[in-house]
Structures are given as C-alpha cells and as structure tokens.
Amino acid sequence: MPNAWLSQLVDDVATHVTSWDGDIPLQCHVFRNREDGRDEWEVTLFGEPQNFGGRLASLNFDAALSVNVLHVAAVFENVDACHWQTANIDGTDELGPHFAVTGSYQGRQVWLRILGRAPERLRQEARQVRSHFAE
C-alpha cells in the first residue's frame, strides 16, 4: 500500500469482512481518480479465489464473504452513500455484484467497493503484486 492511511482503512474494513470458507485472504486494488477535478481514492476489496486439488485442480472458486455493512460504514468519518449492486449492469461492467460506500476517511474522499467476485483484470494484478513481494 502506498500510504499508511490506506493500510489502516483496509485493516479497519477487513475486521468487518469474514469468510465462510475459513481464513481467506482479502486482495486489494487501489486507484486514485484525479479526473475532472476530482481527488477520490477507489479502493476495491475481494476475496482471493480458492483452488482445490484432485479433479477440481483447474477450477477457481470465489470466496464466500460476509460483510457487516453497518460496521464497514461506521469506519468512515462521513458517509455520502451506500449501495448494493446485485448483478453486472452490462457487458462492460467488470465489477459485478458488490457493496459500495462513498465517504471520507481521514479527510480523504474514498469510494470503497467489496466485490462478490474478483474481475479477471484485478486477479491478474493481484497475482503480479503477490509474485513481486515473494521475490
């Protein structure tokens, strides 16, 4: 994570996200949106896909997560909106089902999303980050 406050945000939120599949690590993608005069941090969390051995070795299964939405919203100093999107909006929507909170955290504008399934692009970036830190 590039900033201590981002690590703190992710840690604070992660305490309110549990996995039904055991101790599943959360992955994080961060993007700072400065377009059109904005200064908003987009923070996206998702469970690491699980792999199984044997005949299921080639399959990835999404982590089953439970989110305490009231406690996640309470992490923010100010909440502008909370949303639950139940399905992909169209063919270009790579986030799919997710819970979102927009608001301020430690004086910064944040758009937090907790995904039901990790988009392939974010899965690839997360793999690159993991392999980079493993070196």
N, CA, C and O atoms as a GROMACS GRO file, in nm:
protein
  540
    1MET      N    1   0.085  -0.118   0.000
    1MET     CA    2   0.000   0.000   0.000
    1MET      C    3   0.089   0.124   0.000
    1MET      O    4   0.189   0.129   0.072
    2PRO      N    5   0.055   0.222  -0.079
    2PRO     CA    6   0.141   0.339  -0.090
    2PRO      C    7   0.136   0.431   0.032
    2PRO      O    8   0.233   0.503   0.056
    3ASN      N    9   0.029   0.431   0.109
    3ASN     CA   10   0.015   0.523   0.221
    3ASN      C   11  -0.032   0.450   0.346
    3ASN      O   12  -0.109   0.354   0.338
    4ALA      N   13   0.014   0.498   0.461
    4ALA     CA   14  -0.025   0.436   0.588
    4ALA      C   15  -0.176   0.445   0.610
    4ALA      O   16  -0.235   0.351   0.663
    5TRP      N   17  -0.238   0.556   0.570
    5TRP     CA   18  -0.382   0.570   0.594
    5TRP      C   19  -0.461   0.468   0.511
    5TRP      O   20  -0.565   0.420   0.556
    6LEU      N   21  -0.411   0.433   0.391
    6LEU     CA   22  -0.479   0.332   0.310
    6LEU      C   23  -0.470   0.194   0.376
    6LEU      O   24  -0.567   0.119   0.379
    7SER      N   25  -0.354   0.163   0.429
    7SER     CA   26  -0.339   0.036   0.501
    7SER      C   27  -0.432   0.031   0.620
    7SER      O   28  -0.493  -0.072   0.648
    8GLN      N   29  -0.444   0.143   0.691
    8GLN     CA   30  -0.533   0.149   0.807
    8GLN      C   31  -0.679   0.131   0.765
    8GLN      O   32  -0.754   0.060   0.831
    9LEU      N   33  -0.719   0.195   0.655
    9LEU     CA   34  -0.856   0.179   0.604
    9LEU      C   35  -0.884   0.033   0.572
    9LEU      O   36  -0.986  -0.021   0.615
   10VAL      N   37  -0.795  -0.030   0.497
   10VAL     CA   38  -0.816  -0.169   0.459
   10VAL      C   39  -0.820  -0.258   0.582
   10VAL      O   40  -0.904  -0.348   0.591
   11ASP      N   41  -0.731  -0.235   0.678
   11ASP     CA   42  -0.732  -0.313   0.802
   11ASP      C   43  -0.862  -0.294   0.879
   11ASP      O   44  -0.920  -0.390   0.929
   12ASP      N   45  -0.908  -0.168   0.888
   12ASP     CA   46  -1.033  -0.138   0.959
   12ASP      C   47  -1.152  -0.208   0.893
   12ASP      O   48  -1.236  -0.267   0.961
   13VAL      N   49  -1.159  -0.201   0.762
   13VAL     CA   50  -1.270  -0.264   0.689
   13VAL      C   51  -1.261  -0.415   0.699
   13VAL      O   52  -1.362  -0.482   0.718
   14ALA      N   53  -1.140  -0.470   0.686
   14ALA     CA   54  -1.121  -0.616   0.686
   14ALA      C   55  -1.168  -0.680   0.815
   14ALA      O   56  -1.205  -0.797   0.815
   15THR      N   57  -1.168  -0.607   0.926
   15THR     CA   58  -1.217  -0.664   1.052
   15THR      C   59  -1.367  -0.691   1.047
   15THR      O   60  -1.420  -0.763   1.132
   16HIS      N   61  -1.436  -0.634   0.949
   16HIS     CA   62  -1.581  -0.650   0.937
   16HIS      C   63  -1.620  -0.736   0.817
   16HIS      O   64  -1.737  -0.739   0.777
   17VAL      N   65  -1.521  -0.805   0.760
   17VAL     CA   66  -1.544  -0.896   0.648
   17VAL      C   67  -1.494  -1.033   0.690
   17VAL      O   68  -1.376  -1.050   0.723
   18THR      N   69  -1.582  -1.131   0.689
   18THR     CA   70  -1.542  -1.266   0.726
   18THR      C   71  -1.570  -1.361   0.610
   18THR      O   72  -1.656  -1.336   0.525
   19SER      N   73  -1.495  -1.467   0.610
   19SER     CA   74  -1.510  -1.567   0.506
   19SER      C   75  -1.580  -1.689   0.563
   19SER      O   76  -1.549  -1.734   0.674
   20TRP      N   77  -1.674  -1.741   0.487
   20TRP     CA   78  -1.742  -1.864   0.526
   20TRP      C   79  -1.656  -1.986   0.496
   20TRP      O   80  -1.685  -2.096   0.543
   21ASP      N   81  -1.549  -1.966   0.419
   21ASP     CA   82  -1.462  -2.076   0.377
   21ASP      C   83  -1.337  -2.089   0.463
   21ASP      O   84  -1.243  -2.158   0.424
   22GLY      N   85  -1.334  -2.026   0.577
   22GLY     CA   86  -1.213  -2.029   0.660
   22GLY      C   87  -1.140  -1.897   0.650
   22GLY      O   88  -1.201  -1.793   0.626
   23ASP      N   89  -1.011  -1.901   0.668
   23ASP     CA   90  -0.930  -1.780   0.670
   23ASP      C   91  -0.884  -1.746   0.529
   23ASP      O   92  -0.772  -1.779   0.489
   24ILE      N   93  -0.970  -1.679   0.452
   24ILE     CA   94  -0.941  -1.642   0.314
   24ILE      C   95  -0.881  -1.502   0.313
   24ILE      O   96  -0.943  -1.409   0.365
   25PRO      N   97  -0.763  -1.484   0.254
   25PRO     CA   98  -0.704  -1.350   0.248
   25PRO      C   99  -0.781  -1.260   0.152
   25PRO      O  100  -0.829  -1.304   0.048
   26LEU      N  101  -0.792  -1.133   0.190
   26LEU     CA  102  -0.853  -1.034   0.103
   26LEU      C  103  -0.746  -0.973   0.014
   26LEU      O  104  -0.632  -0.952   0.056
   27GLN      N  105  -0.782  -0.948  -0.109
   27GLN     CA  106  -0.695  -0.878  -0.203
   27GLN      C  107  -0.745  -0.734  -0.215
   27GLN      O  108  -0.862  -0.705  -0.189
   28CYS      N  109  -0.656  -0.645  -0.253
   28CYS     CA  110  -0.691  -0.503  -0.260
   28CYS      C  111  -0.636  -0.442  -0.388
   28CYS      O  112  -0.523  -0.469  -0.428
   29HIS      N  113  -0.718  -0.359  -0.450
   29HIS     CA  114  -0.678  -0.280  -0.567
   29HIS      C  115  -0.709  -0.135  -0.536
   29HIS      O  116  -0.819  -0.103  -0.491
   30VAL      N  117  -0.613  -0.046  -0.559
   30VAL     CA  118  -0.629   0.096  -0.528
   30VAL      C  119  -0.602   0.179  -0.653
   30VAL      O  120  -0.506   0.155  -0.726
   31PHE      N  121  -0.689   0.277  -0.676
   31PHE     CA  122  -0.671   0.370  -0.788
   31PHE      C  123  -0.707   0.509  -0.739
   31PHE      O  124  -0.812   0.529  -0.678
   32ARG      N  125  -0.621   0.606  -0.766
   32ARG     CA  126  -0.651   0.745  -0.730
   32ARG      C  127  -0.706   0.815  -0.853
   32ARG      O  128  -0.635   0.835  -0.951
   33ASN      N  129  -0.833   0.854  -0.847
   33ASN     CA  130  -0.903   0.917  -0.958
   33ASN      C  131  -0.891   1.069  -0.944
   33ASN      O  132  -0.949   1.129  -0.854
   34ARG      N  133  -0.817   1.128  -1.035
   34ARG     CA  134  -0.799   1.275  -1.035
   34ARG      C  135  -0.859   1.339  -1.160
   34ARG      O  136  -0.824   1.452  -1.195
   35GLU      N  137  -0.948   1.266  -1.227
   35GLU     CA  138  -1.010   1.319  -1.348
   35GLU      C  139  -1.119   1.419  -1.312
   35GLU      O  140  -1.182   1.410  -1.207
   36ASP      N  141  -1.141   1.515  -1.402
   36ASP     CA  142  -1.249   1.614  -1.389
   36ASP      C  143  -1.244   1.688  -1.256
   36ASP      O  144  -1.349   1.716  -1.197
   37GLY      N  145  -1.125   1.720  -1.208
   37GLY     CA  146  -1.111   1.796  -1.084
   37GLY      C  147  -1.139   1.716  -0.957
   37GLY      O  148  -1.146   1.774  -0.849
   38ARG      N  149  -1.154   1.588  -0.969
   38ARG     CA  150  -1.180   1.502  -0.854
   38ARG      C  151  -1.048   1.464  -0.787
   38ARG      O  152  -0.941   1.470  -0.847
   39ASP      N  153  -1.058   1.425  -0.664
   39ASP     CA  154  -0.948   1.362  -0.594
   39ASP      C  155  -1.010   1.256  -0.504
   39ASP      O  156  -1.032   1.278  -0.385
   40GLU      N  157  -1.037   1.142  -0.564
   40GLU     CA  158  -1.107   1.033  -0.495
   40GLU      C  159  -1.024   0.906  -0.505
   40GLU      O  160  -0.972   0.872  -0.612
   41TRP      N  161  -1.013   0.838  -0.393
   41TRP     CA  162  -0.944   0.709  -0.388
   41TRP      C  163  -1.045   0.597  -0.407
   41TRP      O  164  -1.141   0.586  -0.331
   42GLU      N  165  -1.024   0.516  -0.509
   42GLU     CA  166  -1.109   0.400  -0.532
   42GLU      C  167  -1.037   0.279  -0.474
   42GLU      O  168  -0.929   0.242  -0.519
   43VAL      N  169  -1.098   0.218  -0.372
   43VAL     CA  170  -1.041   0.104  -0.302
   43VAL      C  171  -1.134  -0.015  -0.324
   43VAL      O  172  -1.251  -0.010  -0.286
   44THR      N  173  -1.082  -0.121  -0.385
   44THR     CA  174  -1.162  -0.237  -0.418
   44THR      C  175  -1.106  -0.359  -0.347
   44THR      O  176  -0.989  -0.393  -0.362
   45LEU      N  177  -1.191  -0.425  -0.268
   45LEU     CA  178  -1.152  -0.545  -0.195
   45LEU      C  179  -1.227  -0.665  -0.250
   45LEU      O  180  -1.342  -0.655  -0.290
   46PHE      N  181  -1.160  -0.779  -0.251
   46PHE     CA  182  -1.223  -0.903  -0.296
   46PHE      C  183  -1.148  -1.020  -0.235
   46PHE      O  184  -1.030  -1.011  -0.204
   47GLY      N  185  -1.219  -1.130  -0.218
   47GLY     CA  186  -1.157  -1.250  -0.164
   47GLY      C  187  -1.070  -1.317  -0.267
   47GLY      O  188  -1.101  -1.317  -0.387
   48GLU      N  189  -0.961  -1.374  -0.221
   48GLU     CA  190  -0.871  -1.446  -0.310
   48GLU      C  191  -0.941  -1.573  -0.358
   48GLU      O  192  -0.991  -1.650  -0.276
   49PRO      N  193  -0.945  -1.597  -0.488
   49PRO     CA  194  -1.008  -1.720  -0.539
   49PRO      C  195  -0.939  -1.843  -0.481
   49PRO      O  196  -0.817  -1.844  -0.462
   50GLN      N  197  -1.017  -1.945  -0.455
   50GLN     CA  198  -0.965  -2.067  -0.395
   50GLN      C  199  -0.945  -2.174  -0.501
   50GLN      O  200  -1.026  -2.188  -0.593
   51ASN      N  201  -0.838  -2.250  -0.488
   51ASN     CA  202  -0.809  -2.363  -0.576
   51ASN      C  203  -0.813  -2.491  -0.495
   51ASN      O  204  -0.775  -2.493  -0.378
   52PHE      N  205  -0.860  -2.595  -0.557
   52PHE     CA  206  -0.867  -2.724  -0.491
   52PHE      C  207  -0.782  -2.824  -0.569
   52PHE      O  208  -0.752  -2.802  -0.686
   53GLY      N  209  -0.745  -2.932  -0.505
   53GLY     CA  210  -0.665  -3.035  -0.570
   53GLY      C  211  -0.753  -3.139  -0.638
   53GLY      O  212  -0.875  -3.125  -0.645
   54GLY      N  213  -0.687  -3.243  -0.686
   54GLY     CA  214  -0.760  -3.353  -0.749
   54GLY      C  215  -0.826  -3.312  -0.879
   54GLY      O  216  -0.771  -3.233  -0.956
   55ARG      N  217  -0.945  -3.367  -0.902
   55ARG     CA  218  -1.017  -3.339  -1.027
   55ARG      C  219  -1.061  -3.193  -1.037
   55ARG      O  220  -1.094  -3.146  -1.146
   56LEU      N  221  -1.062  -3.121  -0.925
   56LEU     CA  222  -1.104  -2.980  -0.925
   56LEU      C  223  -0.986  -2.884  -0.935
   56LEU      O  224  -1.005  -2.763  -0.922
   57ALA      N  225  -0.865  -2.935  -0.957
   57ALA     CA  226  -0.743  -2.853  -0.953
   57ALA      C  227  -0.745  -2.739  -1.053
   57ALA      O  228  -0.684  -2.635  -1.028
   58SER      N  229  -0.813  -2.754  -1.165
   58SER     CA  230  -0.812  -2.649  -1.267
   58SER      C  231  -0.920  -2.544  -1.245
   58SER      O  232  -0.928  -2.447  -1.321
   59LEU      N  233  -1.003  -2.560  -1.143
   59LEU     CA  234  -1.113  -2.468  -1.120
   59LEU      C  235  -1.080  -2.368  -1.010
   59LEU      O  236  -1.016  -2.402  -0.911
   60ASN      N  237  -1.125  -2.246  -1.027
   60ASN     CA  238  -1.117  -2.143  -0.924
   60ASN      C  239  -1.256  -2.122  -0.866
   60ASN      O  240  -1.354  -2.112  -0.941
   61PHE      N  241  -1.266  -2.116  -0.736
   61PHE     CA  242  -1.393  -2.090  -0.669
   61PHE      C  243  -1.383  -1.957  -0.596
   61PHE      O  244  -1.284  -1.931  -0.527
   62ASP      N  245  -1.484  -1.873  -0.611
   62ASP     CA  246  -1.484  -1.745  -0.542
   62ASP      C  247  -1.502  -1.766  -0.392
   62ASP      O  248  -1.574  -1.856  -0.349
   63ALA      N  249  -1.437  -1.682  -0.315
   63ALA     CA  250  -1.451  -1.687  -0.170
   63ALA      C  251  -1.593  -1.642  -0.132
   63ALA      O  252  -1.647  -1.549  -0.192
   64ALA      N  253  -1.651  -1.709  -0.035
   64ALA     CA  254  -1.782  -1.670   0.016
   64ALA      C  255  -1.761  -1.576   0.133
   64ALA      O  256  -1.717  -1.618   0.240
   65LEU      N  257  -1.792  -1.448   0.113
   65LEU     CA  258  -1.767  -1.346   0.214
   65LEU      C  259  -1.896  -1.298   0.278
   65LEU      O  260  -2.002  -1.295   0.214
   66SER      N  261  -1.885  -1.260   0.404
   66SER     CA  262  -1.995  -1.196   0.476
   66SER      C  263  -1.945  -1.059   0.521
   66SER      O  264  -1.839  -1.048   0.582
   67VAL      N  265  -2.022  -0.955   0.490
   67VAL     CA  266  -1.982  -0.818   0.520
   67VAL      C  267  -2.081  -0.757   0.619
   67VAL      O  268  -2.201  -0.754   0.593
   68ASN      N  269  -2.031  -0.709   0.731
   68ASN     CA  270  -2.115  -0.636   0.826
   68ASN      C  271  -2.122  -0.492   0.775
   68ASN      O  272  -2.036  -0.410   0.807
   69VAL      N  273  -2.224  -0.463   0.696
   69VAL     CA  274  -2.231  -0.335   0.626
   69VAL      C  275  -2.242  -0.215   0.720
   69VAL      O  276  -2.189  -0.108   0.691
   70LEU      N  277  -2.310  -0.231   0.832
   70LEU     CA  278  -2.320  -0.121   0.927
   70LEU      C  279  -2.185  -0.087   0.987
   70LEU      O  280  -2.151   0.031   1.003
   71HIS      N  281  -2.107  -0.188   1.020
   71HIS     CA  282  -1.975  -0.164   1.078
   71HIS      C  283  -1.877  -0.110   0.975
   71HIS      O  284  -1.793  -0.025   1.007
   72VAL      N  285  -1.887  -0.157   0.850
   72VAL     CA  286  -1.800  -0.103   0.745
   72VAL      C  287  -1.831   0.045   0.724
   72VAL      O  288  -1.739   0.126   0.715
   73ALA      N  289  -1.957   0.081   0.718
   73ALA     CA  290  -1.993   0.222   0.700
   73ALA      C  291  -1.946   0.306   0.818
   73ALA      O  292  -1.908   0.422   0.799
   74ALA      N  293  -1.947   0.250   0.938
   74ALA     CA  294  -1.904   0.324   1.057
   74ALA      C  295  -1.755   0.351   1.060
   74ALA      O  296  -1.709   0.434   1.139
   75VAL      N  297  -1.677   0.283   0.976
   75VAL     CA  298  -1.533   0.309   0.966
   75VAL      C  299  -1.508   0.450   0.911
   75VAL      O  300  -1.407   0.512   0.942
   76PHE      N  301  -1.601   0.498   0.829
   76PHE     CA  302  -1.586   0.629   0.764
   76PHE      C  303  -1.624   0.742   0.859
   76PHE      O  304  -1.711   0.725   0.945
   77GLU      N  305  -1.558   0.856   0.843
   77GLU     CA  306  -1.593   0.976   0.920
   77GLU      C  307  -1.727   1.031   0.875
   77GLU      O  308  -1.808   1.078   0.955
   78ASN      N  309  -1.748   1.025   0.745
   78ASN     CA  310  -1.871   1.077   0.685
   78ASN      C  311  -1.908   0.984   0.570
   78ASN      O  312  -1.824   0.951   0.487
   79VAL      N  313  -2.034   0.941   0.565
   79VAL     CA  314  -2.081   0.854   0.458
   79VAL      C  315  -2.174   0.933   0.367
   79VAL      O  316  -2.274   0.988   0.412
   80ASP      N  317  -2.139   0.938   0.238
   80ASP     CA  318  -2.223   1.005   0.140
   80ASP      C  319  -2.329   0.910   0.083
   80ASP      O  320  -2.442   0.951   0.056
   81ALA      N  321  -2.291   0.781   0.065
   81ALA     CA  322  -2.384   0.684   0.008
   81ALA      C  323  -2.336   0.542   0.034
   81ALA      O  324  -2.217   0.516   0.048
   82CYS      N  325  -2.433   0.451   0.042
   82CYS     CA  326  -2.408   0.307   0.048
   82CYS      C  327  -2.496   0.242  -0.058
   82CYS      O  328  -2.613   0.276  -0.072
   83HIS      N  329  -2.439   0.148  -0.133
   83HIS     CA  330  -2.514   0.082  -0.240
   83HIS      C  331  -2.482  -0.066  -0.243
   83HIS      O  332  -2.372  -0.108  -0.207
   84TRP      N  333  -2.579  -0.145  -0.287
   84TRP     CA  334  -2.558  -0.287  -0.315
   84TRP      C  335  -2.601  -0.309  -0.458
   84TRP      O  336  -2.717  -0.287  -0.493
   85GLN      N  337  -2.507  -0.352  -0.542
   85GLN     CA  338  -2.537  -0.384  -0.682
   85GLN      C  339  -2.547  -0.535  -0.692
   85GLN      O  340  -2.451  -0.605  -0.657
   86THR      N  341  -2.659  -0.587  -0.738
   86THR     CA  342  -2.684  -0.732  -0.734
   86THR      C  343  -2.633  -0.809  -0.855
   86THR      O  344  -2.620  -0.931  -0.848
   87ALA      N  345  -2.603  -0.740  -0.965
   87ALA     CA  346  -2.558  -0.809  -1.086
   87ALA      C  347  -2.480  -0.713  -1.174
   87ALA      O  348  -2.478  -0.592  -1.148
   88ASN      N  349  -2.415  -0.766  -1.278
   88ASN     CA  350  -2.348  -0.679  -1.375
   88ASN      C  351  -2.452  -0.589  -1.442
   88ASN      O  352  -2.561  -0.635  -1.474
   89ILE      N  353  -2.417  -0.464  -1.462
   89ILE     CA  354  -2.508  -0.369  -1.526
   89ILE      C  355  -2.516  -0.396  -1.675
   89ILE      O  356  -2.624  -0.392  -1.734
   90ASP      N  357  -2.401  -0.422  -1.736
   90ASP     CA  358  -2.395  -0.455  -1.879
   90ASP      C  359  -2.267  -0.533  -1.905
   90ASP      O  360  -2.197  -0.569  -1.810
   91GLY      N  361  -2.236  -0.559  -2.029
   91GLY     CA  362  -2.120  -0.639  -2.064
   91GLY      C  363  -1.986  -0.575  -2.032
   91GLY      O  364  -1.885  -0.645  -2.026
   92THR      N  365  -1.984  -0.444  -2.010
   92THR     CA  366  -1.858  -0.376  -1.978
   92THR      C  367  -1.836  -0.362  -1.827
   92THR      O  368  -1.730  -0.317  -1.784
   93ASP      N  369  -1.935  -0.401  -1.748
   93ASP     CA  370  -1.924  -0.389  -1.602
   93ASP      C  371  -1.842  -0.505  -1.547
   93ASP      O  372  -1.893  -0.616  -1.531
   94GLU      N  373  -1.715  -0.478  -1.519
   94GLU     CA  374  -1.627  -0.585  -1.471
   94GLU      C  375  -1.636  -0.607  -1.320
   94GLU      O  376  -1.581  -0.705  -1.270
   95LEU      N  377  -1.703  -0.520  -1.248
   95LEU     CA  378  -1.710  -0.536  -1.102
   95LEU      C  379  -1.820  -0.632  -1.060
   95LEU      O  380  -1.805  -0.704  -0.961
   96GLY      N  381  -1.930  -0.634  -1.132
   96GLY     CA  382  -2.039  -0.725  -1.098
   96GLY      C  383  -2.100  -0.694  -0.963
   96GLY      O  384  -2.097  -0.579  -0.918
   97PRO      N  385  -2.154  -0.794  -0.897
   97PRO     CA  386  -2.218  -0.773  -0.766
   97PRO      C  387  -2.117  -0.720  -0.665
   97PRO      O  388  -2.008  -0.775  -0.648
   98HIS      N  389  -2.155  -0.612  -0.597
   98HIS     CA  390  -2.066  -0.556  -0.495
   98HIS      C  391  -2.142  -0.461  -0.401
   98HIS      O  392  -2.249  -0.410  -0.433
   99PHE      N  393  -2.081  -0.442  -0.286
   99PHE     CA  394  -2.127  -0.345  -0.187
   99PHE      C  395  -2.034  -0.224  -0.198
   99PHE      O  396  -1.913  -0.241  -0.209
  100ALA      N  397  -2.089  -0.104  -0.196
  100ALA     CA  398  -2.007   0.017  -0.210
  100ALA      C  399  -2.044   0.121  -0.106
  100ALA      O  400  -2.160   0.138  -0.070
  101VAL      N  401  -1.942   0.190  -0.058
  101VAL     CA  402  -1.958   0.303   0.033
  101VAL      C  403  -1.875   0.417  -0.023
  101VAL      O  404  -1.758   0.398  -0.058
  102THR      N  405  -1.934   0.536  -0.031
  102THR     CA  406  -1.857   0.656  -0.063
  102THR      C  407  -1.864   0.748   0.057
  102THR      O  408  -1.969   0.765   0.119
  103GLY      N  409  -1.751   0.807   0.087
  103GLY     CA  410  -1.745   0.898   0.201
  103GLY      C  411  -1.603   0.940   0.227
  103GLY      O  412  -1.515   0.925   0.141
  104SER      N  413  -1.580   0.995   0.346
  104SER     CA  414  -1.445   1.041   0.379
  104SER      C  415  -1.385   0.954   0.488
  104SER      O  416  -1.453   0.909   0.580
  105TYR      N  417  -1.255   0.934   0.474
  105TYR     CA  418  -1.178   0.858   0.571
  105TYR      C  419  -1.048   0.934   0.592
  105TYR      O  420  -0.972   0.956   0.497
  106GLN      N  421  -1.021   0.972   0.714
  106GLN     CA  422  -0.904   1.052   0.749
  106GLN      C  423  -0.888   1.171   0.654
  106GLN      O  424  -0.778   1.201   0.609
  107GLY      N  425  -1.001   1.237   0.625
  107GLY     CA  426  -1.000   1.358   0.545
  107GLY      C  427  -0.990   1.338   0.395
  107GLY      O  428  -0.983   1.436   0.320
  108ARG      N  429  -0.989   1.216   0.349
  108ARG     CA  430  -0.978   1.187   0.206
  108ARG      C  431  -1.109   1.128   0.154
  108ARG      O  432  -1.176   1.052   0.224
  109GLN      N  433  -1.143   1.163   0.032
  109GLN     CA  434  -1.264   1.108  -0.031
  109GLN      C  435  -1.234   0.968  -0.081
  109GLN      O  436  -1.136   0.947  -0.153
  110VAL      N  437  -1.319   0.871  -0.042
  110VAL     CA  438  -1.295   0.731  -0.074
  110VAL      C  439  -1.422   0.670  -0.132
  110VAL      O  440  -1.533   0.696  -0.086
  111TRP      N  441  -1.403   0.588  -0.234
  111TRP     CA  442  -1.510   0.503  -0.288
  111TRP      C  443  -1.463   0.361  -0.265
  111TRP      O  444  -1.379   0.309  -0.338
  112LEU      N  445  -1.520   0.297  -0.163
  112LEU     CA  446  -1.485   0.161  -0.126
  112LEU      C  447  -1.582   0.064  -0.190
  112LEU      O  448  -1.704   0.086  -0.188
  113ARG      N  449  -1.529  -0.043  -0.248
  113ARG     CA  450  -1.614  -0.148  -0.305
  113ARG      C  451  -1.564  -0.282  -0.253
  113ARG      O  452  -1.444  -0.310  -0.253
  114ILE      N  453  -1.658  -0.366  -0.211
  114ILE     CA  454  -1.628  -0.502  -0.170
  114ILE      C  455  -1.702  -0.592  -0.268
  114ILE      O  456  -1.825  -0.595  -0.272
  115LEU      N  457  -1.625  -0.665  -0.348
  115LEU     CA  458  -1.681  -0.742  -0.458
  115LEU      C  459  -1.720  -0.882  -0.418
  115LEU      O  460  -1.658  -0.944  -0.332
  116GLY      N  461  -1.825  -0.932  -0.483
  116GLY     CA  462  -1.864  -1.070  -0.466
  116GLY      C  463  -1.773  -1.163  -0.545
  116GLY      O  464  -1.757  -1.280  -0.509
  117ARG      N  465  -1.714  -1.111  -0.651
  117ARG     CA  466  -1.623  -1.190  -0.735
  117ARG      C  467  -1.517  -1.097  -0.792
  117ARG      O  468  -1.548  -0.988  -0.840
  118ALA      N  469  -1.393  -1.141  -0.788
  118ALA     CA  470  -1.284  -1.059  -0.840
  118ALA      C  471  -1.285  -1.057  -0.992
  118ALA      O  472  -1.290  -1.163  -1.054
  119PRO      N  473  -1.281  -0.939  -1.054
  119PRO     CA  474  -1.268  -0.932  -1.200
  119PRO      C  475  -1.134  -0.993  -1.242
  119PRO      O  476  -1.036  -0.988  -1.167
  120GLU      N  477  -1.129  -1.048  -1.360
  120GLU     CA  478  -1.006  -1.114  -1.408
  120GLU      C  479  -0.889  -1.017  -1.411
  120GLU      O  480  -0.777  -1.054  -1.375
  121ARG      N  481  -0.912  -0.893  -1.452
  121ARG     CA  482  -0.803  -0.794  -1.457
  121ARG      C  483  -0.744  -0.774  -1.318
  121ARG      O  484  -0.622  -0.767  -1.303
  122LEU      N  485  -0.829  -0.763  -1.216
  122LEU     CA  486  -0.780  -0.743  -1.081
  122LEU      C  487  -0.714  -0.870  -1.028
  122LEU      O  488  -0.618  -0.862  -0.950
  123ARG      N  489  -0.762  -0.986  -1.069
  123ARG     CA  490  -0.698  -1.112  -1.029
  123ARG      C  491  -0.555  -1.115  -1.083
  123ARG      O  492  -0.462  -1.153  -1.012
  124GLN      N  493  -0.538  -1.074  -1.208
  124GLN     CA  494  -0.404  -1.075  -1.268
  124GLN      C  495  -0.313  -0.975  -1.197
  124GLN      O  496  -0.197  -1.006  -1.170
  125GLU      N  497  -0.363  -0.854  -1.167
  125GLU     CA  498  -0.282  -0.755  -1.098
  125GLU      C  499  -0.246  -0.804  -0.958
  125GLU      O  500  -0.133  -0.783  -0.912
  126ALA      N  501  -0.340  -0.868  -0.890
  126ALA     CA  502  -0.312  -0.920  -0.756
  126ALA      C  503  -0.204  -1.028  -0.763
  126ALA      O  504  -0.117  -1.033  -0.676
  127ARG      N  505  -0.210  -1.113  -0.864
  127ARG     CA  506  -0.106  -1.216  -0.881
  127ARG      C  507   0.030  -1.151  -0.902
  127ARG      O  508   0.130  -1.198  -0.848
  128GLN      N  509   0.033  -1.044  -0.981
  128GLN     CA  510   0.159  -0.975  -1.006
  128GLN      C  511   0.213  -0.915  -0.878
  128GLN      O  512   0.334  -0.922  -0.854
  129VAL      N  513   0.127  -0.856  -0.796
  129VAL     CA  514   0.171  -0.798  -0.670
  129VAL      C  515   0.224  -0.906  -0.577
  129VAL      O  516   0.330  -0.890  -0.517
  130ARG      N  517   0.151  -1.017  -0.566
  130ARG     CA  518   0.195  -1.127  -0.478
  130ARG      C  519   0.330  -1.180  -0.524
  130ARG      O  520   0.418  -1.203  -0.442
  131SER      N  521   0.348  -1.201  -0.656
  131SER     CA  522   0.474  -1.255  -0.703
  131SER      C  523   0.587  -1.155  -0.685
  131SER      O  524   0.700  -1.195  -0.661
  132HIS      N  525   0.558  -1.026  -0.697
  132HIS     CA  526   0.658  -0.924  -0.676
  132HIS      C  527   0.708  -0.925  -0.531
  132HIS      O  528   0.828  -0.917  -0.506
  133PHE      N  529   0.615  -0.936  -0.435
  133PHE     CA  530   0.654  -0.937  -0.295
  133PHE      C  531   0.721  -1.068  -0.256
  133PHE      O  532   0.795  -1.073  -0.157
  134ALA      N  533   0.697  -1.174  -0.331
  134ALA     CA  534   0.754  -1.304  -0.298
  134ALA      C  535   0.902  -1.311  -0.338
  134ALA      O  536   0.975  -1.398  -0.290
  135GLU      N  537   0.945  -1.220  -0.423
  135GLU     CA  538   1.084  -1.223  -0.470
  135GLU      C  539   1.182  -1.181  -0.363
  135GLU      O  540   1.302  -1.178  -0.387
   0.00000   0.00000   0.00000
